[in-house]
Amino acid sequence: MTDPAVDGPMAASGSAAAERSATASVPKQLRIGPSWRDASAATGLAVEDPSTGETLAEVADATPTDGLAALLAAHHSQASWALTAPRVRGEILRRAYERITADSARLALLITLEMGKPLADSLWEVGYAADFFRWYAEEAVRTDGAYATAPAGGGRVLTMRQPVGPCLLITPWNLPLAMATRKIGAALAAGCTAILKPAEQTPLTALALTEILLDCGVPEGVLNTVTTSDPGPLVAAVMADPRLRKVSFTGSTDVGRILIAQSASQVLRVSMELGGNAPFLVFADADVAAAVEGAVLAKMRTNGEACTAANRLYIARDIADEFTERLTARLAGMRVGRGTEPGVETGPLIDAAARGHVDRLVRDAERRGARVATGGHTMPRAGHFFEPTLLAGVPADALMLREEIFGPVAPLITFDDEADVVTAANDTQYGLAAYIYTRDLGRALRVAEQLEAGMVALNQGTVANSSAPFGGIKHSGYGREGGREGIGDYLAIKYVAISLPD
Ligand code: ADP
């Protein structure tokens, strides 16, 4: 696999300067109302490069007081932003789409530096992220209502959709740009002001995005960005304030539960995009080569650190040997290294705890009888690297079939019967994404209907699409982002009862 001597921490000569210039280009302060400003605490938030453990930069470390200042700014700007013409709001987002696209090399480098995934993955994310602004630029002008005659006559029913008000947007570190644009795009298009609270591991991308949006014409106070090393107290303080009207969160189910409970006191509108445990079903009639490539994408993009990542590969017995052989070869051949190095396909995990979690799950599966087809170990080098891993014959009681792996590890389970595999696939508290490979249309639709998931990919290894409603069921959350549905999470319906005697 990878030779640590070859994959040293330094990128190819010349790019070290590009890295320094990318991190130097980003504002390091909080954005609150009309200005960039220091946090009220003297300490800073250090941003780590997960491939080396070295500090990349230090940014402002917001306190609850700063969070409340951001909410005040969002509150003050709410009325004027709601009155801003939808076309104007849309055009700002469209400009931001173009700016992000033009700036994709710098943004991808920032993502890779603070998050660790390969540059190719980060570039893909930048395109995906920009696309949410393009989509919501188009949706901003389509928040239609309705006008109807009351069934009994003598009156009319008018419905309109209005912005819910200031929103707190809490984003994770795995897709630091796309998870932010997906929320900001919908909020701003709907006429809501926002406070962006990025993950502590990846504040640089969020700050760079904030600057771009301001340059593209987002008025002061409409977007406020607070970076913090201690999200709990800041978020709790903001959510306890009656001026906040909505929280949108992408992250773990455990934190989601805390936020759902916290949302009760102010009866906030809530969107929750939480953990997943995606099944990946390959039936005997599938195109095996395509299914292997789909599995590589569904498992390995973003280092496997995605809520939609294939977490359990269920392969029909007739094709299991061929599938295992091909996938083993693909994973064993993947180049692991610092995400900035050319040709690298898998980077480090986000931190030591994440790598420890993955290692524990692999050791547990092995103890219960799984066979390591390739990989299986942490890598003896700086940074939080784990080998791309395939485990065959994973028994039903293995912890990795219940928990989100969030790493480059694929457990493979063989099945014989369609009904049984659907039952196994649904045997999880999660319900985010699921994948099906089959050439039988009847089976495809039958299984898609039966899978308990918010999203099903058919003969493809991704569900990412800004024009489609992203979201889950069960413990994977509620609410939808993207698609025609996404903007609805940021709109409140008002109905006007009109007396109009016949
Ligand atoms: P992960 O476990 O993948 O890091 P988390 O759910 O912990 O995911 O983090 C997702 C987001 O939630 C991040 O922005 C993080 O700062 C934030 N977060 C973590 N803990 C809390 C909390 N107690 N209250 C509010 N936000 C939190």
Boltz pocket constraint, residues with backbone or C-beta under 6 A from the ligand:
constraints:
  - pocket:
      binder: B
      contacts: [[A, 170], [A, 171], [A, 172], [A, 173], [A, 197], [A, 198], [A, 199], [A, 200], [A, 228], [A, 231], [A, 232], [A, 233], [A, 235], [A, 236], [A, 250], [A, 251], [A, 252], [A, 253], [A, 255], [A, 256], [A, 258]]
      max_distance: 6.0
